[in-house]
Amino acid sequence: MSLIGRDQELSEIGALLDRLRAGVGGRIVVTGPPGAGKTALLAAAAELAARRGIRVEYTGDRALSGPPVTPYRPGEPALLLADTGSAGIEPASEPASEPASEPASELAPDSAAPPGPRALLAAAREHTGDGTELRLGGLPGTEFAVLVPGLPPDAVHALWLVSGGLPGPALSLAERLRGLDADVDPVAHLALAAPSRAQFLELDLGLVRVLEAAAERPLAPAVRARVLARLARELLADSTAVARRRDLADTALGLARASGDPGTVAEVLDSRLHALWDPAATAERLATAEEIVARARRAGDAAAESRGLFWRFVAHAEAGDLAAAEVALGVYARSAEQAGHTDARVVALARRAMLATVRGRFDEAEALADEVLAAGNRAGVRDTERLVGSVRHQLAVLRGRTEAPVEPWQRMARRLPGHYFEATAARAMLEAGRDLEAGLELERLLPAVLSGTGPRWTGALADLAAVAARIGSPAAAAALYEALLPYRGRLVVWGGANTITGPVDDYLGRLAARLDRPAAAVGHLDAAEELSRRLGALPWRALTLAARAQVLTGRDGTADRERDAKEARSIAERLGMDGLLRVLRPPAPSGAAWHWVLDGRDWRLRADDESARIPDGRGPRYLRALLAAPGQEIPALDLVAGGSGLAAPPADPLLDDTARAAYRRRLAALDERLDAADRAGDVDAAAAVQAERGALLAELRRSAGLGGRPRAHGDEAERARVGATRALWGTVRRIEAAAPLAGAHLRASLRTGRLMRYQPAPGGPGRWQV
């Protein structure tokens, strides 16, 4: 038998069958994308086996629909065909070259007769690594032309591009071309009719090339509008094509409105929303969705109407109106199913799982995620795994599982650069306790994300904001605060609202707290808590209450702080949010004392049942100074100079500019020596450098009137802030590794910046002995 372009594969299968007739079994797994011809190759193998007198058995669904099976003869060879469509092969399908290794009853009704040699030929989407793999891809251009005879060369080339050379979709599209009227341009028809072979925000280069070719052909205005609009939409995955997308979308809309055809206008508006997906345009997006629905209904286009209804759902979700979004989602699902939109059920299920997660119905969300996986695989929805992965990742985050999945997001970022999965990976690193890596990713990604836009942009901003609010520099926190501020009052929505990660105001509140703006922080967190309460978003509300309790720790709001912490703990306990509970554990008895004392060359920590020994250095000494003055702000410059920060030094004459410049140069050199001594663990060298550095800083402090008096934010203060912050958090990380509960308390209680403070959070000691 001959299949176009599959001579090599048929040859390998023939060799398998020849070995089988000689009494030797084997295994071949045929893999490839849907439409590559895997099932056709198995059918050809069955014919080849029949010609050789080899018995053929089918497994799975084909066992019910395959050809009649000939009577079994003891000891005869058999070819087992498994058209699984997945990577898994049933254990009963295992081939054997030695009859005794497999139970005879699997192939023969007579259990007393030994089975003969068997070979397995399976079709699967991916190879398991067991057996020889035959990977089917697209056909080369010359062989592809034989597959679709009778079409013009330009149509054949376009068909090859949009199908990727895969026989299944090519033959289906070829039949449509043969039925076209003579006045219909076949290339333009393919450009509009061919489905994209890429997932959301991936680039289907073949389809883009065909759309570009169609745009150069003489077309009616309405057809040209559709072609240009779809080209703009398909280019959404190209982050360098922002200006081109807008130009294409504007031209297409002008042509569509001029045509007077409501169906064309609806289609072009839909593509335009994709192509120009601006997070700031939520109100416009909702208005456009309503126009799409109205025009699609006038045109009798149910598919376009369902797309408009989906945009309505997304816009309501972005605006923070989940009740309206849920209603819109239900209308979309019903409309799309009536229009024969096979992906609609999967899309709706995924969003329902997201809404269940938001409201704290975690078990329901898990069950719905399983449904999405099963339904998506059955329907062949390309991004099923990604939809399910997003839901399960959010569930893991809200439940506080520390084994946050970092590597899947990094793989996604490598495969789809420019779409901000690196930001999610950075946040996952933070949640997994990998603070150093998360901080480095924040520094690397911040410039690119701040200059971006698109359907995943606000999500990436929020993920980086979560990192910056915990471990970022004030500069990073301030930049993210300004970028997110225009979206206050809204929700952080990724793409088509499959993932929503909380109120924007929650992230703004955390950033404001990082920037030592407690009044702004409380204001934002108040707004976030109110929105979460109105939406019934219990997990978000618990997280916001806990954040607000932390901010109130440093203000005159003891009753409010305790109320917020108690309510957050109650929600977390009922929902099983273990990560939040670790932060909100009950305070230690008021008489409990923790110890942080210098013992020889090490600092010794004793905190209830935990203990740790940390080498002496700058960080432990800074920590000691802060613990000795709970609730009091100490300027970073005073801290590194060894001053208490509590009393103003005597006024001395100011240094002139030349002297101050010399001091700065010497301080920079000392900083390098001090870092080197810390890395080498040389306590004596570090102490000597620290003594000189402290004297220089003390002189600078006196010259500038530091230590309680109003001070300018000069270079010395900034260097002191950076150095002290780095050293202090390095010490906290060492404590966390040996004493996680004490480390968590310190992380929740320390405030860093130009003014540093130890503000005891709930769960700490009654007092510190230092």
N, C-alpha and C positions, 0 to 999 in steps of 0.2 A: 504494500500500500504506500502511496505517496502523499505527504502533506507539504504544502508550499513552505519552503524555507526550513524544514525540520529534518533534512536528510541525516545530519549527524546524530541527532537524538534517536531517530529510528534505527540507525546503525548500532548505537549502544544498547538499545532495547533488544535488537536482534541477537547481539552477542550474549546478553543475559539469558535469553530463551535457549540459545544453543548450549550454554553451560548447564541450564536446567535440564535439558534433555539428556545431558551426560551425567546427571545425578548430583549436580552441585547447585545449591541454592544461592540466593543473593538478595540485595535490596537496592532499589533506585527510588529516589524521591524527586519528583518533578515539581519545581517551584516557579513562581512568577506572579506578576500582578493579575487581577481579574481581566479576562479577555485575552490572555496570552495564548490560550489554546491547550491548557493542561488536560481538560476533559477529552478534547478531540484526540490528543496524543494517547491517552489511555484507551480510547476506543480503537485506535489504530493498532495499539499493542495487543488488544484482544483478538483482532483479526489475524495478526502475525502468529499469535500463539495457536489459534485454531488451525492455521495452515500447517503448523508443525505437529499437530496432534496433541497439544498440551491443554489440559483441562484449565478453565478459567473460573475463579470464584470471586464474588463481589462482597465487599463489606459495607456497612453503613447504609445510607439510603439507597445506594445502587443495588444492594442485595434484594430489594423489593422490585426495582424497576429494570434490572438487567435482563439479558436474554436467558432463555431456559437453560438449565444446567444439565449436562449429559450425565448418564448414570456413572457412578464412581467405580473405578477398577482398582483393586488393591495394588499399592506400590507405584501407581502412576504419578508423574510429576504434575504440579499444579502452579498456576500463576495467580497470585492473590492481588486483586486490584482494589485500592482504597482511595476513593475520591473524597478526601476528608475536608479539603478547603481550609485546613488549619495546620499548625505545626505538629500537633499531637497525633500519634499513631497508636491505635489500641494495642494492648499487649498481645491479644490473640492474633494479631496480624504478623507477629514475628516470624520471619522465614527460617527454615532449618535445612541444613545439608545432611544432618544426621537424624533419621526418623525418630530415634528414641528421645530426642530432646523436646518434642512437642506432643501433647495429647492427641491421639488419633481422632477422637470424637469431634475435633474442631472442623475437620474437612470430610470425614467419612462417617456415614451413618452406622457402619459396622465397626463397633469398638474393638473387635477382635483383630481386624485387619490393620497392619501397620501402615501409616501414611507414607507416601513417597516424598521425594525432595520438593521443596517449595521455594518460590521466589516472590518477593513483594515489590509491586510497583505502585507508589502512592503519589497522589497529587496534594500538595500542601502550599500554603502561602509562604511559609518560611521553612528552612531546613533545620532539622534538629541536630545535625552533626553526625547522625548515624546512617551510614550507607552513602552511596554515590549520589551526588546532586546533579540534576539536569535543570539548569536555570533557563527559563524561556523569557526572552525579551521581545522587543519590537523587531519586525522584519526589516532587512536592508531595503533601500529604495528600489533597486532593480527587481527583487523578488516581490516586493509589495505591489508593484504595478501589475504583476501577474494575478495577484489576489483580486484586484478590482478592475477587470477589463472593461473597455467601452467608455471610459470617462476621459474628458479632455486632460492633457498633461498638467495644466495649472490646477485643475480640481484634484487630480491624483496627488500632486505634491502637497496641496493644502490638507487633503485628507490624511496623508502620512504624518504631517506635522501635528494636527490636532489629536490624532489617535496614538501618537507615539509609535506608530508601526504595529500596534497590537491588533491581531486579526479580528477579535470579537467586536470592539467598538467600530473598527474600520468597516466591517461588512454591514453593520447596522446603519451607519451613516451613509454608506454607498447606496443602499437601497433608497434612502430618502432623496439622494441626489438624482437618481434615475427617474424618480416620479415628479421632478420639478417641471414647471412650465418653462417654455423656451425663453421667456423674457426675464426669468429669475437668474441673477448672477450666482453661480455655484459657490464661488469663493466667499462671497458675502454671506450666503446662506450658511455655509460651514462656520464662518466666524461667529454667527449669532446662535447657531443651533448646537454646536459642540459643547459638551460640559467641560468645565475645567478639570484637569487631572491633578491639580494641586489642592492642598488644604488651605484653610483660611490664612491669609497673609503669606502664602508661598507664591512663587512666580512660576506660571506655566509658560515657559519660553516658546513652545510650539504654538500655543494658542495666540500669544502676543504677536508672533511673526505673521500669522494668518490675518489677525485683525489689522495689523499695519499694512499688509498687502491689500486687504479689502478696502481700506481707507483711501488707497490710491486709485481705485477703479471708479468708473462713472456710475453713480448710484442715485436713486431717487432721494430727495431730502430726508424723508422719514427713515429710510434704510440707513442713510449715512449718519443720521442722528443716533440710531441704535448702535451702529458700529463704533463710532467715536466714544459714546458713553461707555460701552463695554470695555473698550481699550483703556479708558481712564480708570475704570474699576479694576481691571486686571493688573494695572500698574501700581496698585496700592501697596503691593509687597516691595516695590522699588523705592527705597527711602531717598534716592537721588532725583526722583521724578516729580517732586511736589509741584513745581511751576508747570510742567508739561501736563500733569493731571488736571490742574485747574483750567488751563487753556482748552484742553479737549472737552472737559465737562461743560464749560461755558458755551463753547461752540455748539455742542450737541443739544443743549437746552434751548438755545436760540432757534436751531433748526426744528426741534420738536414742537415748540410753541407755534412756530410759523406754519407747520404742517396742519395744525388744527385737529390732529388725531389724538383723542384722550389716552388711548392705549400707549402710543409712542411717548407722550409726555410722562405717563406713570412709570414706564420702564426706564426712561432717561433720568427721572428724578431719583429712582431707586439706585441706579448706578452712580449718580452724582453723590448721594449720601455716603456710599462706600468710598468713592474716590477722594472726597474732601472731608473725611471723618475728623472733624475738629471738636475736641472735648469742650470748647467754650460755646459751641453752637447748639446746646440742648434745646432751647426754646425754638430755634429755627428747625431743628430736627423733628420736633413734635409737629410743627405746622406743616412741614413737608410731608410727613407721614400721613397727616389727614388729607392733604391734597392727593397723594398717591392712591389712598383708599377711594376717595370720591371719583377720581378719573378712571380708576380701574373698574369701578362698578358701572360707570357710564359705558365703558368699552366692553363690559361683560368678560373681563379678564380676571378670573378667580385667582390665578397664580400670582399676578401682580398685586391683587388685593391682599393676599395673605402676607406678601412681603411688606406692604405698608403697615399692616397690623403688627408685624414683628418690630418694625421701627418704632411704632407707638409704644410697645412694651419696653424697648431699650430706653427711650427718652424718659418715660415715667420713672424707670429705675434710676437713671442718672439724676433726676430731679429729686429723688428721695421719697417718692410716692409709691411705695411697694404695693399698697392696696389697689391703686389704679393699674399698676404694672401687672399684678396677678390677674386682674380681670382681662386686660389686653392679651395676656398670654393664653388664657382659655379661649378667647375669641379667635386668636391666631391659630391655635391647634385645630379647632373645629373647621375653620375656613380652609386651612392647608390640606387637611385630610380629604375634605370634599373636592379639592382641586387635584387630588392625586399626588400631592407632594409627599413622597415616601420618607423624606428625612424629618417630616414635621413631628412625628411622635417622639423621635430621639431628641430633637431640639427641645421640645416641650418638657420631656422627662428630665433632661439635664438642668433646665431652669427651675423646675419644681424641686429637684434635689438641692439646688443652691438656696432656694427660699426656705426649705426645711432646715438647712444648716444655719441660716441667718436667725431663725427663730428658736434655735436650740433643740430641734427635733432630730438629734443626731442619728438615732437608730433608723428613723424613717429615711433620712438622707442616705445612709449606707445602703438600705434596701433599694432605693431609687437608683443609686449609682450602679448597683448590680443589674437592674432592669435596663439602664442606658447601655451598659456593656453588651448585654445579650441582644437587645433590639438593634443596636448600632451595627453589630457584626452581621446580624441577619440581613439588614438592609444595605450593607456595604457602605456605610457612612465613613468617609475617609478619616475624619479626626475623632473617631469614637474614643480611642485610647487617651487622647488629650483631654476630651471633655470629662471623662471619668477621673483622670489623674488630677485635674483641677479641683473637682469636688472633694476627692479623698485627701488632697493636700490641705485644703481648708479645714476639713474635719480634724486632721492631725494637729494642725496649728491651734485650733480652738480647744482641743482636748489637752493640749500641753504635752504632747509626746515629743520627747527630746530627740528621738531618732528622725528628725525632720529630713525629708528626701532632698538632698542637695544635688547629687549626681544627675538625676533625671533632668533637672532644670539646666544644669551645665551642658548636658548633651543637646537639649533643645536649643540652647544659645549658640552652640557650635553649628548646628544645622540651620538655624534661622537667625543669622546675625542681624543686628539692627532692630530687633523687635522686643528688646528689653527683658528677655528671660534672664539675663545676667543679674538684673536688679532683684528678681525673685530668688535667684540662687543666693545672692548676698544676704537677703533676709532669712532664708533657710539656714545659712551658716550661723547667723546670730542666734536663731532659735535652737540650733544644735550645740550652742556653747562655743562656737569657733569664732570668737570675737576678733582676733587678730586678722584672720582672713576676711571677715566681713568688713572690717575697717579699711583694709586695702582695696577691696572691691568698691567701696563707697568712693574712695579717692579717685579710682580709675574711671568709674562710670559717670560721676556727677557732671562733668562738662558735656558729655554726649547727651545725657538724658535731659539736662536743662535746655538744650538747644533743639529738642525734638518736639514731636506732636504725634497725632494718630490715635487709633482706638485703644492702644495699650499704654498711652503716655501717662495718664493720671495714676494708673495702677503702678507703673514703674516709679513715679515720683513718691507715691505712698510707701512702697517697699523700701526705697532709700531713706525716706523720712523715718521709718521705724528703726533703721540702723543708726541714722544720725542722732535721733533722740536719745539713744542709749550710749553710743560710744563715739559719735562724730565730733568734729571740731565746731566751735561756734560759727565759723565762716560757712561750713557746709550746712549746718542747721538753719542759718539765716537765709541762705540761698534757696533752700527747699521751702522754707516758710513763705518767702515772697512768691515762689512759683505756685504754691498750692492755695495761697490766700484768695485768688479770684474765684475759687470753687467752694468756698465755705458755704455751708447749708446744704451741700450735695453729698452724694455717696461716691465712694471710689469704685468705679465700674470698669471692668476689663472687657474690651471688645463688645460682643453681643450679649453682655450681662450674664455670661455663664459663671463668672466669678465677681463677687462684690465683697470688698474687704473692709467695710465699715464707713462711718461718717468721716468726711474730710476734716471736720472740726476736731475729731479725736487726734488726728495726726498733727494738726496745727497746735493743739493744746500741749502735746508732748514736746514739740519743737520749741514752743514758747517757754516751757519749763526748763529745757536745756539751755535756753538763752537767758535764764534768770529774769524772766518777765512773768512773775507769778500772777499778777492781775489779768494779763492777757491769757495766760494758760487756763486759769479758772473760767474765764468767760467762754473760751472755745470749748472746754470740757463740759460746761453747763449746756451749751447748745448741742453738743454731741449726745449727752445723756438724755436730753429732752427728745431729740429725734429718735434715738434708739427706743425710748420708752413708748413713743407714739407708734412706732413700727412693730412693737412687740419683739424686737431683736434682743432677746435676753443675753446671748453671749457678748454682743457688743456693749450692752449696758453694763454688764459686770466688769468688763475690761476698762471702760471709761470711769466707772465709779472708783475702781482701784487706783487709776492714774490720778484722779482728782484727790483722793485721800492722800496720796504721796505729796501732791503740791500743797495741800492744806497743812501738811506737817510743819512746813516752814512759816505758817501764818497763824494769826490768832483765831483759829477755828477748830479747837479740839473736839467739840461736840459734833460738828459737821464731819470732821475727819473720821471719827469713830463710827458715825452713822453710815458713811459711805463704805468704809472697810467692812462693817458688819453686813451690809446689804450685798456687797460684792461677794463676800464669802458665802452667804446664803445661796445666791444664784449659782455660784461655782460648785458648791457641794451638791446641789440638786441636779445639775447638768453633767457632773463628772469632769469639770475643767481642772484637771490635776495640776497643770502648769500654773494657773492662777492661784490655786490653793497653796502651792509651795511659797508663793510670794505673800499670801495673806494668812499664813499660819498664826495661831493665837500667840499673843505676847508671852514672853517668859515671866515667871513669878517676879514680883517687884523686887524681892531681895536678892535675886540671882546676880552675881557679879562675873564679868568676863575679864580676862587678864591679857594685857599686851605689854610685855616687859622685855627689856634687853637682858639676855642671858649669855654673857661672854660675847662671842661674835655673831650670835643669832638672836632674833626676836622670837619670843615664845608666846603662842596664842593658846589660851584655854577658854573654851566657850561651851559650857554645859558638858556634854559627852565628847566634844570634838577637841582636837588639839592640832597644832602645826608649829613647825620651826621654819623661819624665813631668814635668809642671810641678811646681815646688816647692809644698809645702803640708804640712798635718799628717800625712796618710797616709804619704807617702814618708819623713818623718822618723821616724815610729813604726816603719816597716818597717826603717829603718837601725838603730834601737836594738835591735830583736829579732834581726836578722841578726848583730849584733855580739856577741850573747850566746847562741849556740845551746844549746838544752836547758835554759836557765834561765828560771824563771818571773818575770815582771815584773808587779807589780800595775798595773792600768790607770791608777789614780790617779797612781802614780809616773811612768808612761809619759807621760801628758799634762802632768805638771808638769816634765818634763825631767830627772827623777832616774834614776839607774841601777837602782834597786830592789834593789841588792845589799848596801847597808850601811844600818844604822839611823841616822837623823839624831839630833843631840843633843836631849835632852829639854828642852822648853820648857813654860812654864805653859800650861794649857788656856785657850782662849778662852771667854768667857761666852756664854750663849745669844743675847744681843742682837747681839754681834759676829759670831757664827757666822751668824745670820740675815742680817745685812747682807752678809756674804761670799757667802752663797748667792744673794742677789738680784743682786749684782754679777756673779757667775759666770754666771747665767742670761742677763743682758744681754750679756756678753762672748761667750757661745756663739752667740747670734743674730748678733752682728757678725762673728764668725769664719766662720760658715756663709755669710753674705752675701759676705764677702771671697773665700772659696774659690770660690763660684759665679761671681763677677765676674773671677776670676783676678788679683786685686790682691794681689801677693806682699808688697808693703811694708806694706799695711794689715794683712794677716794676721799678719805678723811682729810688728807692734807690739801687736796684740791678744793674740797668743800669749805675748808677753813678760809682759804684765800678768797674764794668766790663770795663767801658770806661777808667778808670784810669789805670787798668792793661794792657789793650790793647795798650794804648798810650805808656806805658813804654816798652812793647814788640816792638812796632813800632819804637821807638827811638833806641832800642838796635840793631835792625836788619837793620836800615837805610831805613825804609819804608817811604811812602808818597812822591812818585814822583821819587825816586831813584830806580834802579833795585833791585828787591826783590826776594827772594827764595820762592817757593811755599811750605811752611811748613804747619804743622798741624793747626797753628792759622789761617792762611789765608783760609784754606779749611773750617774750622769750621765757620769762618766769612761768607764765601760765602754761605754755606748751610743755616745758620741761617738768613742771610739777605734776601736771595732769598725766603725762606719760608715765612718770615714775610711780605715781599713786595707783593708777589703774593696773600697772604691771604687778604691784604688790597684791592688789585685790585678786587678780587672776591666780597668783600663786596660792593665796589663801583658799580660794574656791576649789583648787585642785585637791587640797588636803582636808579642808573643812567646809563642805559645800553649804551648810546652813549658815554658818558665820559669814561666809563669803557672800551669800545672797543678801544677808542683812546689810552688810557694808555697801554692796552695790546699790541697794535701795535707799541707803541713808546718806551717801556722800554726794555733795554738790560741788562740781568743779567749774572753773572759769577764772576770771581775774579775781573774783571773791570766792573763796572756798569755805565749805561748811560741812560739819557732821551734824545732820539733823536726824536723830534716831527714829527709824521707822518701826512700826509694830513688829514684834517678834524678836526684839533685841534684848540686851541685858538690862537689869535694873540700874546698873552703873558699870563703869569701866575702871579697872585698876591699871594704871599706866606708869 
